Amino acid sequence: MTLDEARIAALVREDLAHLIHPQWYAPDHQDPVIFDHGEGVWLTDVRGRRYLDGLSSLWNVAVGHGRGELADAAAEQMRKVAFTNSYTGFSNLPAIRLAAKVVELAYDNMAGVFFTNSGSESNEGALKTARFYWNLRGRPAKVKLIARERSYHGGTLATASMTGLPAFWKYFGPLVPEIVHTRRPDVLDCDCEPNSDGECAHWLEAAILREGADSVAACIAEPVKGAGGVWPPSAHYFPRLREICDRYEVLLIADEVITGFGRTGRWFALEHWGVQPDILTVAKALTSGYVPMGAFVVSAPIMEALSNLPPDARFMHAYTNSAHPTAAAVALRNLRIFEEERLVENAAAMGERLGGGLRRALGGHAHVANIRYLGLIAGLTLLRDAERGTAYDAAEGVGGKVARHMREQGGVITRFVGDQVVLAPPLVVRAEEIDQIVGAVESAVRAVTGG
Ligand SMILES: Cc1ncc(COP(=O)(O)O)c(C=O)c1O
C-alpha cells in the first residue's frame, strides 16, 4: 500500500504524539521511515520505496520477510487453540517439540529450555537461574553477576544493569546491585588481538578476584558484541574465559540473542572456539521476529538440579506467555526453514563475501579501520585518521551520516553505533544483494569522509 504525502504527514504527527519508541528522542523522529511490507531481504515503505534490510531489521529476521509458511504455521496453531497454560501440570504440543529441537541444535551439554518472550527476559532468567542453582548447591553467597564493558543485554532494570554501555543507565538509576562489570586490571598482561576491541579474558579473572569468587554466581558475555559495535573476539578469548569460570566455579552465560541460530555461520557462536556455556540465552532468530519468543537453555547439571528439587524449593520463575503455543509453532517452522534452505551454511558463505568485499573495497582507506566479521555479522570503524587511530568528534555524527547516505543513496538500511557501522543482513541473502550492501557502504563512506 502506498500513501500520499498528506496521509504520511498525518501519520507522522500521530506517531510523534502517541507512540513512545525505544531509544526515543523526538528530534530524531521528524521523518521516520514507515514500513509497509517486505519480501526476502527487501522492505518497502509507505511511499513505495524499497530498501535492502542490512540488519535483518533488529538482527532478528533471519529467514527474511514475507514468509507465508510462518504465517500459515501461526494461523494453523491459532485455529487449534488460543493459548494454554504452561505452568507446571500443563503443557502443549509445539512447546514440547520446540524444547526438544532447541536442545538438539544447541551445545552438546545442554538439556533444558525455559521459554521467554524476549532476549531481556532470557538474560534476566539466566541470572535468576544461576542464583537459584548456587542456592541448591548450598552456596547462597554466590549471587553476583560479572558482565563486560560495552556489552548489551537488554532493557529491564537487571539487564540494563548488566549492559556495559553507560548510555543505557543515565537517569534510570540506581541500577540493580550485585551486577558488576569487568574493568582493566591495574597491570595488564594482555594478549588480545587488535580486532577483539581490546577485550581480554584476564579482565574477568581480575573482576572475580576483586569481588571474591565465593560471591560470584556467573559471568555473562555475548560471543560477538552486537549493540556495542560488533566485535568478534580473538580465537583464544572464549576458551580462556571458560577456563577462568571453571577455575573459580562461576557459571558462564552465553548471551546469543544475536549470534544464536546461525548468524555467525555456526548454529551457535561458541562452536567456533570449541566452548560450551552453562546457560545459553536466545531470542530474535528463534522466530525470525515473526512473533516474540526467547529462551534460556541450561546445561545437563543445571537441568538435573532443577529436576530433583528438595520439597521446600520450587523454581518460582514464570511468565504467562512462556512456551506460547503460537510462538512455538512459528519457531518450529522457522527452524525447519533453516534446515531446508541450509541457512547456516549460507550465512558462512555470504559472510565471507561480505567481509571480504568490505576489506577489498575499504581496507587501507584513510578513514576506515577494523573491518571485522564472523559469518553474517560485520562492522567497521570510521576514524578521522585511520593510521594514527584518531577518532572523529562525536558531535560530527559521522556514523549517522554514513548510515543515512547508505539508506537514501544506496537503498540499504542499517544501524551505526557511534562511529561504528554495523551490518547483519538476513541469512537468506544472496551474492548480488551482498554486493549491493558492500557498494552502498563504500559509496557512503567515500562521500561522507571525502576519502
Ligand atoms: C545481545 C543481546 N542480548 C539481549 C538483548 C535484548 O533482547 P530484547 O530486545 O529481545 O529484550 C539484545 C537486543 O538487541 C541483544 O542484542
The ligand as an SDF file (V2000), in Angstrom:
LIG
                    3D

 16 16  0  0  0  0  0  0  0  0999 V2000
   22.9900   -9.4810   22.7950 C   0  0  0  0  0  0  0  0  0  0  0  0
   21.6190   -9.0640   23.2040 C   0  0  0  0  0  0  0  0  0  0  0  0
   21.1160   -9.5120   24.3470 N   0  0  0  0  0  0  0  0  0  0  0  0
   19.8840   -9.1850   24.7580 C   0  0  0  0  0  0  0  0  0  0  0  0
   19.0870   -8.3530   24.0150 C   0  0  0  0  0  0  0  0  0  0  0  0
   17.7290   -7.9870   24.4950 C   0  0  0  0  0  0  0  0  0  0  0  0
   16.7580   -8.6060   23.7130 O   0  0  0  0  0  0  0  0  0  0  0  0
   15.2800   -7.9890   23.6330 P   0  0  0  0  0  0  0  0  0  0  0  0
   15.3980   -6.6540   22.9930 O   0  0  0  0  0  0  0  0  0  0  0  0
   14.5460   -9.0190   22.8110 O   0  0  0  0  0  0  0  0  0  0  0  0
   14.7540   -7.9150   25.0170 O   0  0  0  0  0  0  0  0  0  0  0  0
   19.5640   -7.8710   22.7960 C   0  0  0  0  0  0  0  0  0  0  0  0
   18.7440   -6.9770   21.9630 C   0  0  0  0  0  0  0  0  0  0  0  0
   19.1560   -6.4510   20.9670 O   0  0  0  0  0  0  0  0  0  0  0  0
   20.8640   -8.2120   22.3920 C   0  0  0  0  0  0  0  0  0  0  0  0
   21.3860   -7.7330   21.2530 O   0  0  0  0  0  0  0  0  0  0  0  0
  1  2  1  0
  2  3  1  0
  2 15  2  0
  3  4  2  0
  4  5  1  0
  5  6  1  0
  5 12  2  0
  6  7  1  0
  7  8  1  0
  8  9  2  0
  8 10  1  0
  8 11  1  0
 12 13  1  0
 12 15  1  0
 13 14  2  0
 15 16  1  0
M  END
$$$$
